[in-house]
Amino acid sequence: GKDIVQFAKAVGVSNPNIDKKVCSKGHMTGSTGSQNIGYEAAPSTQDKTAQCSNLKGTGLQNEPSLSKFVKAVELHDKNWPTGKIHKGSGAVDGDTNGNATAVAKDLVALNSDEKTIVA
């Protein structure tokens, strides 16, 4: 998780527009709630998730981005490559390697100029 944390910091500082395109979508699955409006390291309610790009519903908090995701879910020592989701009465592991998959999918979706900048 330490490498992805450094990568996220670099992207957040060098190109905030690219930062906002990673971990800010709703294409990943896993949680049982109909809305995930914010990131949290150990999701305590159904409107929180530690799964990158598992945001859905209305009222998203704090304009989501890769750097904010990394900080909110404490990626430096947990939630990588698999994030937590809220299910039933507490936090459980989401899809195996779900965070790694989501970050990769979001990076692949960047345009060619953005990919060059990230590389």
C-alpha positions in Angstrom: 0.0 0.0 0.0 2.9 2.4 0.5 3.7 2.7 -3.2 0.1 3.6 -4.1 0.1 6.2 -1.4 3.2 7.9 -2.8 1.7 7.6 -6.3 -1.6 9.2 -5.1 0.3 12.1 -3.4 2.3 12.8 -6.5 -0.8 12.8 -8.7 -2.7 15.0 -6.3 0.0 17.6 -6.2 1.1 17.5 -9.8 -2.3 17.2 -11.5 -5.5 17.7 -9.5 -7.6 17.2 -12.6 -6.3 13.7 -13.1 -6.6 13.1 -9.3 -10.3 13.8 -9.6 -10.8 11.1 -12.3 -9.6 8.2 -10.1 -11.6 6.7 -7.3 -14.4 9.2 -7.9 -16.9 7.0 -9.9 -19.5 4.4 -9.2 -18.5 1.4 -11.4 -17.3 -0.9 -8.6 -19.7 -3.1 -6.6 -19.7 -4.8 -3.3 -21.7 -2.8 -0.7 -25.3 -3.6 0.1 -26.4 0.1 0.4 -28.1 2.0 -2.3 -25.9 5.0 -1.7 -22.2 5.3 -0.9 -21.6 9.0 -0.5 -18.2 9.0 1.2 -15.1 7.1 2.0 -14.2 5.7 5.4 -11.5 3.2 6.5 -13.8 0.9 8.3 -17.3 1.7 6.9 -19.6 2.0 9.9 -22.8 2.7 7.9 -24.1 1.8 4.5 -23.4 5.2 3.1 -19.6 4.8 3.6 -17.2 2.6 1.7 -13.4 1.8 1.5 -13.8 0.6 -2.1 -12.4 2.9 -4.7 -15.0 4.0 -7.2 -17.9 2.5 -5.3 -19.6 5.8 -4.9 -23.3 6.0 -5.9 -26.3 8.0 -5.0 -26.5 11.7 -4.4 -24.7 14.0 -2.0 -21.2 12.8 -2.6 -18.9 14.2 0.1 -15.8 16.3 -0.5 -15.4 16.0 -4.3 -13.9 12.5 -4.4 -10.4 11.9 -5.8 -7.5 9.4 -5.6 -5.6 11.4 -3.0 -8.6 12.0 -0.8 -9.6 8.3 -1.1 -6.1 7.2 0.0 -6.2 9.4 3.0 -9.8 8.7 4.0 -9.4 4.9 3.9 -5.9 4.8 5.5 -4.4 3.1 2.5 -0.9 3.4 4.0 -1.6 0.4 6.2 -5.0 -1.2 5.3 -7.5 -1.5 2.5 -5.0 -2.3 -0.3 -5.4 -4.2 -2.6 -8.8 -5.1 -1.1 -11.1 -2.5 0.4 -13.8 -2.8 3.1 -17.5 -2.4 2.5 -20.4 -2.1 4.9 -22.5 -5.2 5.0 -25.0 -6.2 7.7 -23.8 -4.7 10.9 -20.3 -3.8 10.1 -17.3 -3.6 7.8 -16.2 -6.7 5.8 -13.7 -7.3 3.0 -15.0 -6.3 -0.4 -14.1 -7.9 -3.7 -10.7 -9.5 -3.7 -8.2 -6.9 -5.1 -11.1 -4.6 -5.6 -9.2 -1.4 -4.9 -6.3 -2.4 -7.2 -8.8 -3.3 -9.9 -10.7 0.0 -9.6 -7.6 2.2 -9.6 -6.4 0.4 -12.7 -9.7 0.7 -14.5 -9.8 4.5 -13.7 -6.3 5.0 -15.0 -7.0 3.1 -18.2 -10.0 5.4 -18.8 -7.7 8.5 -18.8 -7.0 10.0 -22.2 -3.6 9.5 -23.8 -2.3 12.9 -22.7 -3.3 12.2 -19.1 -1.7 8.8 -19.2 1.5 10.3 -20.4 1.4 12.8 -17.5 0.7 10.0 -15.0 3.5 7.8 -16.4 
